[in-house]
């Protein structure tokens, strides 16, 4: 696109990394994602986690039951990888269209990851089976060793884990989720078409100063944490380049305000209410609106072997203020959206 445009119409985007929680929280936040996205890869880190086909089907049914009338939204389910994950259960779930991918959390690396993998040797049979059938592995790419500086954990994970994974399973499809570093960007760019990464809107918009400068700001705390400015700039360059290895994944992760604003507050940023507008602002600032549809609507389906959505969405160049806290009445709690009270320059037009 050349010059200034006032409206932007793209294929309906998908969210390839989304936390919807369950119960009352699910019912309160689901409409925000369903309003903007056609499909979403749903994270399985509930308590207890989603590890079987039956659990995935039941969770999908709960999501669809919570979907407001008139909204069309397809939840794509994932299986939580554990030390004793069954290759047959996972493969059958993929071949039956129940599981779209497997999610790998290093044990204790992030929210609800206590059931995650404690030894990489335990999961080799699963990785080998996934490689054979073309099933994607979605990794929370941080080394969980408490002795590693929290700002270095993604880079160390790439060195210690991803390098041997791509060496030993060269055809395995891997998504480095919520990539945050120059090292992560380079890993994707230097790999083949079976390696990709999702990028969140908040990691494109903030660096670690947003969390720490002028006081501790718990609503800017997520895992992986935001990094130095040079890493943010590397992410922006990658997503606006048009490279097929990068696609949209919000990692929207709601927590009640009381769980954020407390001693040892929870990690997670809730960006679902305005996710597509946050991304559009980034692409506009980088002069790359021409590349926005690839990142938001085309690259993800291509990687997963799906067709892009046939419908479209439209955004309008209009300054507006991001709304404040979202009330979850049944819980007697509220959730604070990312960028609440701040201005954005693109607004989603409801159909």
C-alpha positions in Angstrom: 0.0 0.0 0.0 1.3 3.4 -0.8 0.2 6.6 1.0 -2.2 6.8 3.8 -5.2 4.4 3.9 -8.3 4.9 6.1 -9.6 1.4 6.0 -7.9 -2.0 5.9 -9.7 -5.2 4.9 -8.0 -8.6 5.3 -9.0 -12.2 5.4 -10.4 -13.0 8.8 -7.4 -13.6 11.1 -6.7 -16.6 13.4 -5.1 -16.6 16.8 -2.5 -19.4 16.9 -1.9 -19.2 20.7 -4.8 -18.4 23.1 -5.7 -19.1 26.7 -9.4 -19.2 27.3 -9.4 -20.7 30.8 -12.6 -22.4 31.9 -15.9 -21.9 33.7 -16.9 -18.3 34.5 -13.7 -16.8 33.1 -14.2 -18.6 29.8 -17.7 -17.3 29.4 -16.6 -13.7 30.2 -13.6 -13.5 27.8 -14.4 -15.8 24.9 -16.5 -13.2 23.0 -13.5 -10.9 22.7 -11.5 -13.4 20.7 -14.5 -14.8 18.8 -15.3 -11.2 17.7 -12.0 -10.8 15.8 -10.7 -14.3 14.9 -12.1 -17.2 12.9 -10.1 -19.9 14.7 -7.7 -20.2 17.6 -5.2 -22.8 18.9 -6.4 -23.3 22.5 -3.8 -23.8 25.2 -4.3 -27.0 27.3 -2.8 -25.8 30.6 -6.0 -26.1 32.6 -6.0 -27.6 36.1 -5.9 -30.6 35.5 -4.4 -30.2 32.0 -5.9 -31.5 28.8 -3.9 -34.7 28.1 -6.5 -37.1 26.4 -8.8 -37.0 23.5 -11.8 -37.2 25.8 -10.7 -34.2 27.8 -10.0 -32.2 24.6 -13.5 -33.0 23.2 -15.1 -32.1 26.5 -13.2 -28.8 26.7 -14.1 -27.9 23.1 -17.7 -28.6 23.9 -17.5 -26.2 26.8 -16.0 -23.5 24.6 -18.7 -23.9 22.0 -21.4 -23.8 24.6 -20.0 -20.5 26.0 -20.0 -18.9 22.5 -22.6 -16.2 22.2 -25.3 -16.8 19.6 -24.5 -15.6 16.2 -20.7 -15.8 16.6 -18.7 -18.2 14.5 -15.5 -19.4 16.1 -13.5 -22.7 15.7 -11.4 -23.7 18.7 -8.5 -25.9 17.6 -7.5 -28.2 20.5 -4.1 -29.2 21.7 -2.7 -31.9 23.9 -0.5 -31.1 27.0 2.8 -33.0 26.8 3.7 -34.9 30.0 6.6 -37.2 30.9 4.3 -40.2 30.3 2.5 -39.0 27.2 1.2 -41.8 25.1 2.3 -41.7 21.4 -0.7 -43.7 20.4 -3.2 -41.4 22.1 -1.6 -38.3 20.6 -1.3 -39.8 17.1 -4.9 -41.1 17.1 -6.1 -37.7 18.4 -4.3 -36.0 15.5 -5.5 -38.4 12.9 -9.1 -38.1 14.2 -9.0 -34.3 14.0 -9.3 -33.9 17.8 -5.8 -32.7 18.5 -4.3 -30.1 16.1 -0.9 -30.0 18.0 0.9 -30.9 21.1 2.0 -28.2 23.6 5.3 -28.6 25.4 5.9 -26.9 28.7 9.1 -27.4 30.5 8.0 -28.3 34.0 7.5 -25.2 36.2 8.4 -22.8 33.4 5.1 -20.8 33.5 1.5 -20.8 34.6 0.0 -24.2 35.2 3.2 -26.0 34.0 3.7 -28.2 37.0 2.7 -31.3 34.9 5.2 -30.4 32.2 8.2 -32.3 31.0 11.0 -32.9 33.5 13.3 -34.9 31.2 13.7 -34.6 27.5 14.5 -38.3 27.2 11.0 -39.1 28.4 9.3 -37.6 25.3 11.5 -38.9 22.5 9.0 -41.6 21.4 6.3 -39.0 21.1 8.5 -36.6 19.1 9.5 -39.4 16.7 5.8 -40.3 16.2 4.8 -36.7 15.7 7.6 -36.2 13.1 6.3 -39.2 11.1 2.7 -38.0 11.0 3.4 -34.2 10.5 1.9 -33.2 13.9 3.1 -29.7 15.1 4.9 -29.3 18.4 4.3 -26.0 20.1 7.0 -25.1 22.6 7.1 -22.7 25.5 10.7 -22.0 24.7 12.3 -21.2 28.0 14.8 -23.2 30.1 13.2 -23.6 33.5 16.4 -24.0 35.5 16.1 -21.4 38.3 19.9 -20.7 38.1 19.4 -19.1 34.6 18.8 -15.4 34.4 15.1 -15.0 33.5 16.0 -12.7 30.6 18.3 -15.4 29.1 16.0 -18.4 29.3 14.7 -18.3 25.8 18.2 -18.1 24.3 19.4 -20.9 26.6 16.4 -23.1 25.6 17.3 -22.6 21.9 20.9 -23.6 22.6 20.2 -26.5 24.9 16.9 -27.9 23.6 15.8 -26.7 20.2 19.2 -27.4 18.6 19.1 -31.1 19.4 15.4 -31.4 18.5 15.9 -30.1 15.0 19.1 -32.2 14.6 17.5 -35.5 15.9 14.0 -34.9 14.3 14.7 -32.8 11.2 11.2 -33.0 9.8 9.4 -32.3 13.0 7.1 -29.2 12.7 8.0 -26.9 15.6 6.5 -23.6 16.6 8.5 -21.4 19.0 5.6 -19.8 20.7 5.6 -16.1 21.9 9.2 -15.6 20.6 10.8 -12.7 22.4 14.5 -12.5 21.4 16.9 -11.8 18.5 18.1 -15.3 19.0 14.6 -16.7 18.5 14.1 -14.7 15.4 17.4 -15.9 14.0 16.6 -19.5 14.8 13.4 -19.3 12.7 15.1 -17.5 9.8 18.0 -19.9 9.7 15.7 -23.0 9.8 13.6 -24.7 7.2 9.9 -24.3 6.5 9.0 -26.7 9.3 10.1 -24.2 12.0 8.0 -21.2 12.8 7.2 -18.8 15.6 4.2 -16.9 17.0 4.5 -13.3 18.1 2.3 -11.5 20.7 1.2 -7.9 20.4 2.6 -7.0 23.7 6.1 -8.2 22.9 5.9 -6.0 19.8 4.9 -3.0 21.8 6.8 -3.0 25.1 10.2 -3.8 26.3 11.2 -4.6 29.9 11.1 -0.9 30.9 7.3 -1.2 30.8 7.5 -3.8 33.6 10.2 -2.2 35.8 10.7 1.6 35.1 9.0 3.9 37.6 7.8 1.0 39.8 6.8 -2.6 39.4 3.9 -2.9 37.0 2.2 -6.3 37.5 -0.1 -6.1 34.5 3.0 -5.9 32.2 4.3 -9.2 33.7 4.2 -12.2 31.4 6.3 -15.2 30.6 8.5 -15.0 28.7 9.1 -11.6 30.1 9.6 -8.6 27.8 13.2 -8.1 26.9 15.6 -5.3 25.9 14.6 -2.8 23.2 16.9 -4.5 20.6 14.9 -7.7 20.9 11.6 -5.8 20.5 12.9 -4.2 17.3 14.1 -7.6 16.0 10.5 -8.9 16.5 9.0 -6.0 14.7 11.4 -6.4 11.8 10.6 -10.1 11.5 6.8 -9.9 11.6 6.6 -7.0 9.1 9.0 -8.6 6.7 6.4 -11.0 5.2 8.5 -14.0 6.1 6.2 -17.1 6.3 7.8 -18.4 9.4 6.1 -15.8 11.7 2.4 -15.6 12.4 -0.1 -14.2 14.9 -0.4 -15.7 18.4 -1.7 -13.4 21.1 -0.9 -15.5 24.1 -3.8 -13.6 25.7 -3.8 -14.9 29.3 -6.3 -13.4 31.7 -5.9 -13.4 35.5 -8.1 -11.6 38.0 -6.6 -8.3 39.1 -6.3 -9.7 42.7 -4.1 -12.5 41.3 -1.9 -10.0 39.4 -1.6 -7.3 42.2 -0.4 -9.5 44.9 2.8 -11.0 46.3 4.1 -13.4 43.7 1.5 -12.2 41.1 0.6 -14.4 38.1 2.3 -14.1 34.7 0.0 -13.3 31.8 -1.2 -10.3 29.7 -4.8 -10.1 28.7 -4.8 -8.5 25.2 -7.9 -10.2 23.7 -10.2 -7.2 23.7 -8.1 -5.3 21.1 -5.6 -7.8 19.8 -6.0 -7.2 16.1 -5.9 -3.4 16.6 -2.7 -3.7 18.6 -1.1 -5.6 15.8 -2.4 -3.2 13.1 -0.9 -0.3 14.9 2.5 -2.0 14.9 2.4 -2.7 11.2 1.3 0.9 10.5 4.1 2.3 12.6 6.5 0.2 10.6 5.0 1.2 7.3 4.2 -2.4 6.5 0.4 -2.6 6.2 1.0 -4.5 3.0 2.4 -7.4 5.0 -0.3 -7.4 7.7 -2.6 -10.0 6.1 0.2 -12.5 5.6 1.1 -12.4 9.3 -2.5 -12.3 10.6 -4.4 -14.4 8.2 -2.2 -16.5 5.8 1.0 -17.7 7.3 -0.6 -19.6 10.2 -3.1 -21.6 8.1 -0.3 -22.4 5.7 1.9 -23.8 8.4 -0.9 -25.9 9.9 -2.0 -27.2 6.5 -5.4 -25.4 6.6 -7.1 -23.1 4.2 -7.3 -19.4 5.0 -10.7 -18.1 6.2 -12.9 -17.1 3.3 -14.5 -14.2 5.2 -12.9 -10.8 5.8 -12.7 -8.2 8.6 -12.2 -4.5 8.3 -10.4 -2.0 10.5 -10.7 1.8 10.3 -8.1 4.4 11.0 -9.7 6.0 14.0 -8.2 6.9 17.4 -9.9 5.4 20.4 -9.2 4.7 24.0 -8.8 1.1 25.1 -11.6 0.2 27.6 -10.9 -0.5 31.2 -11.4 -3.5 33.4 -13.6 -6.4 32.3 -15.9 -7.6 35.1 -16.3 -11.3 35.6 -19.5 -11.1 37.6 -19.8 -14.8 38.7 -16.3 -14.6 40.2 -16.7 -11.2 41.7 -13.4 -10.3 40.0 -12.2 -8.1 37.1 -9.5 -8.5 34.5 -7.4 -5.6 33.2 -6.8 -5.5 29.4 -3.4 -4.7 28.0 -3.1 -1.0 27.1 -6.3 -0.1 29.2 -6.7 3.7 29.1 -4.2 4.2 26.3 -5.0 5.2 22.7 -4.9 3.1 19.6 -5.1 4.3 16.0 -6.9 1.5 14.3 -10.4 0.3 15.3 -12.0 -3.0 14.4 -15.3 -2.6 12.6 -18.0 -5.1 13.8 -19.9 -6.7 11.0 
